[in-house]
Amino acid sequence: MRSFALTDKGLLRNHNEDYYYAIDTPIGKLPNLYIIADGMGGHKAGDIASKKAVRHMVENVEENSDWDVIYSLENAISVANRAIFDAGEENQNLKGMGTTIVACVIKDDTLFVTNVGDSRLYVYADGLEQITLDHSVVEELFRAGQISEEDRINHPNKNMITRALGAENEVKVDRFVRVLNRSDLILLCSDGLNKMLSDDEVGTIMKQSTTIEDKGYALMKACLDKGGFDNTTLIIISNGNEV
């Protein structure tokens, strides 16, 4: 088990509202933990929201995690959501702040995933497979067959998400469980990556590059070469012995 994480504010943003956490060794009762949060809100509130989400999740896992991995992740997200919501209620400058979250744990060759918003998790095996479902206006319209692939790319509401931490005092969390092969790679990312690169482009880079560090740097360079319009954060995890 080995991971590599990378973040960049991009070429157009003044600061980075993404935040991440990656640990390959046990934390609380969990064998590892990987998180990406993509914050939103004015007056740097997005930066505060993403950091608060990750830090509250990590603290909760350290102190209150359970052997049930999904329960531990969902509980930690719930605690983080309430902390962000309460902070917004108490401080008008933070009112309306929020963040996406995608988090995973790998235990006994099984991948446990939770997410809220449009930060994604992929598994790369023979090809790239998106595991999470985006909670966004455009993706929900696309999945319902109401817009085309071309409409999805150019839709005026393509950046509007339908679920986020901090929006309400309770949040609905999606969960996924998938059995892994030892050769599988896991990619978590904020939407800065999939805004710039198609799944085919991501898959090609994942296939061509050698180490997980090479893959990470190549993905980030490709995002920046295409404009780097947004903050971009990624974590690549090797489930086996990939160097």
C-alpha positions in Angstrom: 0.0 0.0 0.0 1.5 3.3 -1.1 0.1 6.7 -2.1 1.1 10.0 -3.7 -0.7 13.3 -3.3 -0.4 16.5 -5.2 -2.2 19.9 -5.2 -2.0 23.1 -7.3 -4.0 26.3 -7.2 -4.0 26.4 -11.0 -3.2 29.4 -13.3 -6.2 31.6 -12.7 -7.0 31.3 -9.0 -5.3 33.4 -6.3 -5.5 30.8 -3.6 -6.2 27.1 -3.2 -9.5 26.0 -1.7 -8.8 22.3 -2.0 -7.5 20.4 1.0 -6.4 16.8 1.3 -5.2 14.1 3.7 -3.4 10.9 2.9 -2.0 8.3 5.3 -0.9 4.8 4.3 -0.7 3.6 7.9 -3.3 2.9 10.6 -5.4 5.8 12.0 -7.8 5.0 14.8 -9.3 1.7 14.0 -8.8 2.2 10.2 -5.8 0.8 8.3 -5.4 4.0 6.2 -7.3 7.0 5.1 -7.5 9.3 2.0 -9.6 12.4 1.7 -10.0 15.3 -0.7 -12.2 18.3 -0.1 -13.0 21.2 -2.5 -14.3 24.2 -0.7 -16.6 27.0 -1.9 -17.7 30.4 -0.6 -16.6 34.0 -0.6 -14.0 35.8 1.6 -11.8 32.7 1.6 -14.6 30.7 3.3 -14.1 27.8 0.8 -10.6 27.5 2.1 -11.9 27.4 5.7 -14.6 24.9 4.8 -12.3 22.4 3.1 -9.7 22.5 5.9 -12.4 22.2 8.6 -14.0 19.2 6.8 -10.7 17.3 6.6 -9.5 18.2 10.0 -12.8 17.2 11.7 -12.9 14.0 9.8 -9.4 13.1 10.8 -9.9 13.9 14.4 -13.1 11.9 14.5 -11.5 8.9 12.9 -8.6 9.1 15.4 -10.9 9.3 18.4 -14.1 7.5 17.5 -13.6 5.2 14.5 -15.2 1.8 14.5 -14.2 -1.5 12.9 -17.1 -0.9 10.5 -15.3 1.2 7.9 -18.3 2.7 6.1 -19.9 3.6 9.5 -16.7 5.3 10.5 -16.4 7.3 7.3 -20.1 8.4 7.4 -19.9 9.4 11.0 -16.8 11.4 10.4 -18.4 13.2 7.5 -21.5 13.9 9.5 -19.4 15.5 12.3 -17.5 17.6 9.8 -20.7 18.7 8.1 -22.2 19.9 11.4 -19.0 21.8 12.3 -19.1 23.6 8.9 -22.8 24.4 9.2 -22.5 25.7 12.7 -19.5 27.9 11.8 -21.5 29.4 9.0 -24.5 30.1 11.3 -22.2 31.7 13.9 -20.2 33.9 11.6 -21.9 35.9 8.8 -18.6 36.1 6.8 -18.7 32.3 6.6 -22.4 32.0 5.9 -23.1 29.7 2.9 -19.6 28.2 2.9 -19.4 24.5 2.0 -17.2 21.8 0.5 -17.3 18.6 -1.4 -15.7 15.5 0.2 -14.5 12.2 -1.2 -12.9 9.7 1.2 -11.8 6.1 1.0 -10.2 3.3 3.0 -8.6 0.1 1.7 -8.9 -2.9 3.9 -8.2 -6.5 2.9 -8.2 -5.7 -0.8 -11.6 -4.1 -0.4 -12.2 -0.4 -1.3 -14.6 1.6 0.9 -15.7 4.9 -0.5 -17.9 7.8 0.7 -18.6 11.1 -1.1 -20.6 14.3 -1.2 -20.5 16.7 -4.1 -18.5 16.3 -7.3 -15.0 15.3 -6.2 -14.4 11.9 -7.7 -12.8 8.5 -7.1 -11.7 6.3 -9.9 -10.3 2.8 -10.1 -7.7 2.1 -12.8 -7.4 -1.5 -13.8 -7.6 -2.4 -17.5 -9.1 1.0 -17.9 -10.5 3.9 -15.9 -13.7 3.4 -14.0 -15.5 6.1 -12.1 -16.8 4.8 -8.9 -18.5 7.8 -7.3 -21.4 9.7 -8.8 -21.3 13.5 -9.1 -23.9 15.4 -7.1 -24.3 18.1 -9.7 -27.1 19.6 -11.8 -25.5 18.6 -15.1 -24.5 15.0 -14.1 -28.0 14.3 -12.7 -29.6 15.6 -15.9 -27.2 13.5 -17.9 -27.8 10.3 -15.9 -31.6 10.9 -16.4 -31.1 11.1 -20.1 -32.3 14.7 -20.3 -29.1 16.1 -21.8 -26.5 14.8 -24.2 -22.8 14.3 -23.7 -22.1 17.5 -25.6 -24.7 19.4 -23.5 -23.0 18.1 -20.4 -19.6 19.6 -21.4 -21.1 23.0 -22.4 -24.0 23.4 -20.0 -24.2 26.8 -18.2 -24.8 25.1 -14.8 -21.9 22.6 -15.1 -20.3 24.0 -11.9 -23.5 23.8 -9.8 -23.5 21.0 -7.2 -26.6 19.7 -5.6 -25.0 18.4 -2.4 -22.3 19.8 -0.2 -21.0 19.7 3.4 -22.2 22.7 5.3 -25.3 23.4 3.3 -27.6 22.0 5.9 -27.3 20.6 9.4 -27.5 17.0 8.0 -26.1 15.7 4.8 -26.8 12.6 2.7 -23.6 10.6 2.0 -23.2 8.2 -0.9 -21.3 4.9 -0.2 -19.6 2.4 -2.4 -17.7 -0.9 -1.8 -15.6 -2.6 -4.4 -13.2 -5.6 -4.3 -9.8 -4.7 -5.6 -7.1 -6.6 -7.4 -3.5 -6.2 -6.2 -2.6 -4.4 -9.5 -5.4 -1.8 -9.2 -4.7 1.9 -8.7 -7.1 4.3 -7.1 -7.4 8.0 -8.1 -9.1 10.6 -6.0 -9.5 14.1 -7.4 -11.2 17.4 -7.1 -13.1 18.6 -10.2 -10.1 20.7 -11.3 -8.8 17.5 -12.9 -12.0 16.3 -14.7 -12.8 19.9 -15.9 -9.5 19.9 -17.7 -9.1 16.3 -18.8 -11.5 13.7 -20.2 -11.7 10.3 -18.7 -9.9 9.0 -21.8 -7.1 11.4 -21.3 -6.8 10.5 -17.7 -6.8 6.8 -18.5 -4.1 7.3 -21.2 -1.8 9.1 -18.7 -2.4 6.5 -16.0 -1.5 3.7 -18.5 1.6 5.4 -20.0 3.3 6.7 -16.9 5.4 4.4 -14.7 5.4 5.2 -11.0 2.4 6.7 -9.1 4.5 9.9 -8.7 5.1 10.0 -12.5 1.3 9.5 -13.1 0.5 12.3 -10.6 2.9 14.8 -12.0 1.8 14.0 -15.6 -1.9 14.4 -14.7 -1.2 17.8 -13.1 1.0 19.0 -16.0 -1.7 18.1 -18.4 -4.3 20.1 -16.4 -2.0 23.1 -16.4 -1.1 22.8 -20.0 -4.8 22.9 -20.9 -5.4 26.1 -18.9 -5.4 25.2 -15.2 -8.7 27.0 -14.7 -9.3 25.7 -11.2 -7.6 24.3 -8.1 -6.6 20.7 -8.7 -5.8 18.0 -6.2 -5.2 14.3 -6.7 -4.3 11.3 -4.7 -3.1 8.1 -6.4 -3.0 4.9 -4.3 -1.3 1.6 -5.3 -3.1 -1.4 -3.7 -0.1 -3.6 -4.5 3.6 -3.2 -4.7 3.8 -0.7 -7.6 6.9 1.5 -7.0 
